[in-house]
Amino acid sequence: MEGTIERHWEYICNHNKEKTKILGDKNVDSKCEDSENKFDFSVMSYNILSQNLLEDNSHLYRHCRRPVLHWSFRFPNILKEIKHFDADVLCLQEVQEDHYGTEIRPSLESLGYHCEYKIRTGRKPDGCAICFKHSKFSLLSVNPVEFYRPDVPLLDRDNVGLVLLLQPKTASGASPAICVANTHLLYNPRRGDIKLTQLAMLLAEIANVAHQKDGSFCPIVMCGDFNSVPGSPLYSFIKEGKLNYEGLAIGKVSGQEQSSRGQRILSIPIWPPNLGISQNCVYEVQQVPKVEKTDSDLTQTELDKTEVLVTAEKLSSNLQHHFSLSSVYSHYFPDTGIPEVTTCHSRSAITVDYIFYSAEKEDIAGQPGTEVAVAGGLKLLARLSLLTEQDLWTVNGLPNENNSSDHLPLLAKFRLEL
Ligand code: KL2
């Protein structure tokens, strides 16, 4: 029998003009100011390892005792975990369609969740789910995102995302909506070009869903398995809101692997104009030609000229996005500097899963350029601690007797001040 591993809640308290303090596992309200006009909610991000992918990549699970790999063994454990943590929002990846229909959705519904699902395109039968407690939110919109685009040769992979707009159920009824996004980006360590484009597509959808009448954005939570490690160019782009990718090898984007021998460097721009997404990661508004003609009336030369102009504007190797996103986790244990891991099997033990959120302004004070109110702010109250690779090998790695995915669930508690 393998032992269990303890994960504890780290309560985080942001005092004005003071650095983030991590307090022990004491009740948060005894340390932080209690706020009357607030909406607190918790979020879990969890790649539950689809049975189909487990069987396709069985070489990754040779360290496991056979019985712990059966879905009939794994699912009750996963459900127990979800039930135990009781998060208000679940962002699940690798949700296999048949299991979703017959077991996952019915079980979660009986726990009080409303479930939305987006299956991958192509032949792999898994996808992303976002589930939320009826008691906490009502559903404003469901926005699936397919990263496969038959008209863009670069985008030949079947990954997807899902973006929901949720209305908090508050006593006063007055609250902005909250935008929750979930994704599982392409795995292939060598194809950073595709990963970055998939991310840009997700960000464009989030911008569309989260934008408010006054031009600002509502609070955003972006979860998922990004198949990229902390500090990689893709990760830095999410956190910093900008990336100069000039001269960057496509195999270096995600940081999963060290070598970039013989690899192409990213082309400028990374994706073609017909994707309809700008270098700022927003959907491009259809440009109406100034001449009083419809597109079909334009001669080929006129069309070519328009295209040249549009292309010329974009020949810069800078990507940007408009959210200021923080990561719930800091990816290293502060005392030892040892990396946290979110996934662990016989080939790797790394962080690839994240919960990003639009931080309240005081959370990001001191960072240049963050004075503008770019997105509604969330305060991070607490997170469930992660583990080291060494911790996980003491229980035979993942999945094991008690932890039934090759990923750990990530959990955060947020506060929205109203
Ligand atoms: O790393 V993952 O596991 O985020 O948990 O995402 C992908 C990989 C997932 C969906 O494609 O399947 C796993 N080697 C190792 N793992 C792979 C491979 C591979 N060649 N292909 C897919 N996955």
Residues whose N, C-alpha, C, O or C-beta is under 5 A from the ligand:
A	BS01	KL2	L53 N57 Y187 D225 N227
